[in-house]
Amino acid sequence: MEWDLYLNPVDFSNFDSVWGLQKKYLLSDLLENNEKNLSLEKTDIVIIGVEEDRNAIKKGSAESPDDIRKYLYGLNRISSEFKIRDLGNIKIGKSVDDTYIALKEVCQELIKRKITTVVLGGSQDLVKGIFMAFEKEAFHLVTIDPILDLRPGENTINSDNYLNSIFNKKNKDNSAVVLGSQNYFIDRKEVEYSFSLNVQMMRLGKLREDLMESEPFLRNADVVSFDLNSIRQSESPGQYFQSPNGLYPEEACQLIHYAGMGNEIKVAGFFNLIPKLDTSKLSSKLMANIVWHFLDGFYMRIPENPAINKNDFTEYDVSHDDIDFVLCFYKSDKTGRWWLKITTSEKEDDIFIPCSQKDYEQSCRNEIPDRLLKSLIF
């Protein structure tokens, strides 16, 4: 692939330290050195920016990629051995569709190379370009968002209805979870419609009861989309939604850290930062922190799968009065993470669903975990 046709390179001289840390320990210094010494073939993860917001509900997020870089690259490098590159910004097309196609081509090539991509947006409708990179291959999306970006009957695309192009009757194999949704912004008909299309939601209140319960949703995500509007407005002024309720910054960082640790993560996008509303640069700094936590989680991740090597797991079998088969739980001896095995038929392979210790404890009380119910439905 001729990367120069799609991307404008980064000028690292624009991103000096703004946090007062020693330059040799900065992410910018590592990226600049990797630009010279690390081939793409040996790279594990790359960063690209997309300065596109023509389909945004509120314009201004096109200016955010380099604003995020300014504060991200002044942070700690995570490790001198981190195989990370910054490929620059996507060249914006004459139309928004041209930009979607360019993003699709870049993501698709990186997915083929088994390189994870971090997308600095731009508006959240850019997820459409990411979706196009999967073509006919089914994928699991997790979006952290206060609303359901799915609008039945709307044909034009924008940053608040982009899921229309991904979830419909033609794409029944795709699945999604919306974390941090706020139901007073979502019509009941939209909830019912989304459920019919394999889109689940975890409300903000439920999410905040125990953030660890969100980790199983993120563990097998192929794509993660983070909307800055999921943060309460008092903590992040550079957004257009401006809700008094939402995630605290440290909660967002923890969720994204789980995403980075995921087994299947291929693309993570960070969207809807509007620098012109962010006069204090608090939101730019926050988004930089959030992206950093994704990178840190990615570097620290331990890919594991009980379907491949059961010797690294402890099995716990639970009988249930209302189910005619034994629930088989697997706990990793390395990370403490849990899976639930679903046996479908003799001719098909077992399915392992990421779950939590609470799901196991609930089963031991002769209750059926929600995750099992939803897996049987979908």
C-alpha positions in Angstrom: 0.0 0.0 0.0 1.3 3.5 -0.9 0.7 5.2 2.5 1.6 8.7 1.1 -1.5 8.6 -1.1 -3.7 8.4 2.0 -1.8 10.1 4.9 0.1 13.3 5.7 3.0 12.6 8.0 3.4 14.0 11.5 5.7 16.9 12.3 7.0 15.9 15.7 8.5 19.3 16.3 5.0 20.6 16.9 4.6 18.4 20.0 7.1 19.5 22.6 6.5 18.6 26.3 3.7 20.5 28.0 3.8 18.5 31.2 7.4 19.2 32.3 8.5 15.6 31.9 12.0 14.7 30.6 12.0 14.6 26.8 13.8 11.2 26.6 10.9 9.6 28.5 8.1 11.1 26.4 5.8 9.3 24.0 6.8 11.9 21.3 10.4 10.9 21.6 9.6 7.2 21.3 7.4 7.8 18.3 10.0 10.0 16.6 12.6 7.3 17.1 10.3 4.6 16.0 9.5 6.6 12.8 13.2 6.2 11.9 14.0 2.8 13.3 10.8 0.6 13.4 9.4 -0.9 10.3 5.7 -1.2 9.9 6.0 -5.0 9.6 7.3 -5.0 13.2 4.7 -2.5 14.5 1.9 -3.6 16.9 -0.2 -0.5 17.0 -0.5 2.8 15.0 -2.1 6.2 15.5 -3.8 8.0 12.7 -5.8 11.3 12.8 -8.9 12.1 10.8 -9.7 15.9 10.5 -13.2 15.4 9.3 -16.5 16.7 10.8 -18.7 17.7 7.8 -21.4 15.2 9.0 -21.2 16.3 12.6 -24.1 17.6 14.6 -21.8 20.3 15.9 -18.8 21.4 13.8 -15.3 21.8 15.2 -14.0 18.3 15.9 -12.0 18.3 12.7 -9.4 20.4 14.6 -9.0 17.9 17.4 -6.4 15.2 16.2 -3.4 17.5 16.6 -4.8 19.0 19.7 -5.0 15.6 21.3 -1.4 14.8 20.1 -0.1 18.0 21.7 -1.0 16.6 25.2 -0.8 12.9 24.5 2.8 13.1 23.2 3.9 15.0 26.3 3.0 11.9 28.4 5.1 9.0 29.5 6.2 6.7 26.7 4.9 3.6 28.6 7.9 1.5 27.5 11.0 2.0 25.4 10.1 -1.3 23.8 6.6 -0.3 22.8 6.2 -1.0 19.1 4.0 2.0 18.2 4.0 4.3 15.2 2.1 7.5 14.2 1.3 7.4 10.5 -0.1 10.9 10.4 -3.5 12.3 9.3 -5.8 10.9 6.7 -6.0 13.2 3.6 -9.5 14.6 3.6 -11.5 13.9 0.5 -13.6 16.2 -1.6 -16.7 14.7 0.0 -17.2 13.0 3.3 -17.7 9.7 1.5 -14.2 10.1 0.1 -12.9 10.4 3.6 -14.8 7.4 4.8 -13.3 5.4 1.9 -9.8 6.6 2.7 -10.3 5.6 6.4 -11.6 2.2 5.3 -8.6 1.5 3.0 -6.1 2.4 5.7 -7.9 0.4 8.5 -8.4 -2.5 6.2 -4.8 -2.7 5.3 -3.7 -2.5 9.0 -6.2 -5.2 10.0 -4.8 -7.5 7.4 -1.3 -6.8 8.8 -2.7 -7.6 12.4 -1.9 -4.0 13.5 -4.3 -2.3 15.9 -5.3 1.2 14.9 -6.0 4.2 17.1 -8.2 6.8 15.3 -8.1 10.3 16.6 -11.3 12.0 15.3 -13.1 14.0 14.1 -16.8 13.3 14.5 -18.1 9.9 15.5 -19.7 9.2 12.1 -16.2 8.2 11.1 -17.1 4.8 12.6 -18.8 4.2 9.3 -15.4 4.2 7.5 -14.1 1.8 10.2 -17.1 -0.5 9.7 -16.5 -0.5 5.9 -13.0 -1.9 6.5 -14.6 -5.2 7.7 -16.6 -5.6 4.5 -18.7 -8.8 4.9 -16.9 -9.9 8.1 -19.0 -9.7 11.2 -17.6 -7.7 14.1 -18.4 -6.7 17.7 -18.6 -3.0 18.5 -18.5 -1.4 21.9 -19.3 2.3 22.0 -19.1 4.5 25.2 -21.8 7.0 24.6 -24.7 8.7 26.5 -27.2 8.2 23.7 -28.1 5.5 21.2 -26.7 6.6 17.9 -29.4 4.7 16.0 -32.3 6.5 14.5 -35.0 4.3 12.8 -36.1 5.7 9.5 -33.3 8.3 9.0 -31.4 8.0 5.7 -28.8 10.7 6.0 -25.8 10.1 8.2 -24.5 12.2 11.0 -22.5 11.9 14.2 -25.7 10.9 16.2 -27.1 8.2 13.8 -24.1 6.6 12.2 -25.2 3.2 13.6 -28.0 3.1 11.0 -25.4 2.2 8.4 -24.0 -0.6 10.5 -27.0 -2.2 12.2 -29.9 -3.2 10.0 -31.6 -6.3 8.6 -28.7 -6.8 6.1 -26.1 -6.9 8.9 -27.6 -9.3 11.4 -24.3 -10.9 12.4 -22.9 -7.6 13.8 -23.3 -7.0 17.5 -22.8 -3.9 19.7 -23.0 -2.8 23.3 -23.5 0.8 24.3 -21.9 1.6 27.7 -22.9 4.5 29.8 -26.3 5.2 28.1 -28.6 7.7 29.7 -32.2 6.5 29.1 -33.8 10.0 29.5 -32.2 10.8 26.2 -33.4 7.6 24.5 -37.0 6.8 23.3 -38.4 3.4 24.2 -39.0 2.5 20.6 -35.4 3.1 19.8 -34.4 0.7 22.6 -36.8 -2.0 21.3 -35.5 -1.5 17.8 -31.9 -1.7 18.8 -32.5 -4.9 20.7 -34.0 -6.5 17.6 -30.7 -5.6 15.8 -28.4 -7.2 18.4 -27.5 -3.9 20.1 -27.4 -4.0 23.9 -27.1 -1.2 26.4 -25.6 -0.8 29.9 -27.1 2.3 31.5 -24.8 4.8 33.3 -26.1 3.9 36.7 -25.6 0.2 36.3 -22.1 0.8 34.8 -21.0 2.9 37.7 -22.1 0.3 40.3 -19.1 -1.8 39.3 -16.9 -0.8 36.4 -15.4 -4.3 36.4 -18.7 -5.7 35.1 -18.1 -3.8 31.8 -14.8 -5.5 31.2 -16.3 -8.7 29.7 -18.2 -6.6 27.1 -14.9 -5.0 26.1 -12.8 -8.1 26.1 -13.9 -9.4 22.7 -14.6 -6.1 21.1 -13.2 -5.7 17.5 -14.0 -2.0 17.5 -14.3 0.5 20.4 -15.7 3.9 19.9 -15.4 6.6 22.6 -17.6 9.7 22.5 -16.3 12.6 24.6 -20.0 13.5 25.3 -20.1 10.5 27.7 -18.1 12.6 30.2 -20.2 15.0 32.4 -19.9 18.5 31.0 -18.4 20.0 34.2 -15.4 17.7 33.7 -15.1 18.3 30.0 -16.2 21.6 28.5 -15.0 20.8 24.9 -18.1 18.9 23.9 -21.5 19.7 22.4 -23.8 17.4 24.5 -23.3 19.2 27.8 -25.1 16.9 30.1 -24.8 17.4 33.9 -24.6 13.6 34.2 -22.0 11.3 32.8 -18.8 9.4 33.5 -16.0 10.9 35.7 -12.7 11.1 33.9 -11.0 8.4 35.9 -14.0 6.1 35.1 -13.5 6.7 31.4 -9.8 6.0 31.7 -10.5 2.7 33.4 -13.0 1.6 30.8 -10.7 2.4 28.0 -7.9 0.6 29.8 -10.1 -2.5 29.7 -10.6 -1.9 26.0 -6.9 -1.8 25.3 -6.4 -5.1 27.2 -9.0 -6.8 24.9 -8.2 -10.0 23.1 -9.7 -9.0 19.7 -9.3 -5.2 19.5 -8.5 -4.0 16.0 -9.6 -0.4 15.9 -10.3 2.2 18.7 -11.7 5.6 17.9 -11.9 8.7 20.0 -14.4 11.3 18.8 -16.3 14.6 19.2 -13.7 16.7 21.0 -14.4 20.3 19.9 -11.3 22.5 20.6 -13.0 25.8 20.1 -15.3 25.0 23.1 -12.4 23.9 25.1 -10.9 27.2 26.1 -9.0 25.8 29.1 -7.8 22.8 27.1 -9.1 20.6 29.8 -10.9 18.3 27.4 -7.9 18.0 25.1 -5.8 17.0 28.1 -8.5 14.6 29.2 -8.8 13.0 25.8 -5.0 12.6 25.8 -5.2 10.8 29.2 -7.9 8.5 27.9 -6.0 7.6 24.7 -2.9 7.0 26.9 -4.8 4.6 29.1 -5.8 2.6 26.0 -2.2 2.4 24.8 -1.1 1.3 28.3 -3.8 -1.4 28.4 -2.8 -2.6 25.0 0.9 -2.8 25.9 0.1 -4.7 29.2 -2.5 -7.1 27.7 -2.3 -10.9 27.9 -4.2 -12.5 25.1 -5.9 -15.7 26.3 -8.6 -18.0 25.3 -9.9 -21.1 27.1 -10.9 -22.7 23.8 -7.3 -22.8 22.8 -5.5 -23.8 26.0 -7.6 -25.0 28.9 -4.5 -25.9 30.9 -4.2 -22.2 31.9 -7.7 -22.2 33.4 -9.5 -23.6 36.3 -13.0 -25.1 35.5 -16.0 -24.6 37.7 -19.1 -26.6 36.9 -22.5 -25.3 38.2 -25.8 -27.3 38.0 -29.0 -25.2 37.6 -32.5 -26.2 38.4 -34.0 -24.4 35.4 -31.4 -25.4 32.8 -30.9 -28.9 31.4 -27.2 -28.6 31.0 -24.3 -27.8 33.3 -22.9 -24.3 33.3 -19.1 -24.5 32.8 -17.1 -21.5 34.0 -13.4 -21.0 33.3 -11.2 -18.8 35.4 -7.8 -17.7 34.1 -4.9 -18.7 36.3 -2.9 -15.8 34.9 -5.3 -12.8 34.9 -8.3 -13.9 37.0 -10.7 -13.3 34.1 -13.7 -15.5 33.7 -15.5 -17.2 30.7 -18.7 -19.1 30.4 -18.8 -22.1 28.0 -21.9 -22.6 25.9 -22.2 -26.0 24.2 -24.5 -25.6 21.1 -24.5 -29.0 19.4 -22.2 -32.0 18.8 -21.2 -30.8 15.4 -20.3 -27.2 16.4 -17.5 -25.9 18.5 -18.2 -24.7 22.0 -18.7 -21.0 22.5 -16.8 -19.2 25.2 -18.5 -16.0 26.5 -16.5 -13.5 28.5 -18.2 -13.1 31.9 -17.3 -12.0 35.4 -16.9 -13.6 38.9 -20.3 -12.1 39.8 -21.9 -14.2 37.0 -20.4 -17.3 38.5 -21.5 -16.4 42.0 -25.0 -15.6 40.7 -25.2 -19.1 39.1 -24.1 -20.7 42.3 -27.2 -19.1 43.9 -29.3 -20.9 41.3 -29.9 -17.7 39.4 -29.5 -17.3 35.6 -26.9 -14.6 34.7 -28.1 -11.9 32.3 -25.1 -12.7 30.0 -26.3 -16.3 29.6 -29.8 -15.2 28.9 -28.7 -12.7 26.2 -26.3 -15.2 24.6 -29.1 -17.7 24.2 -31.4 -15.0 22.8 -28.8 -13.6 20.3 
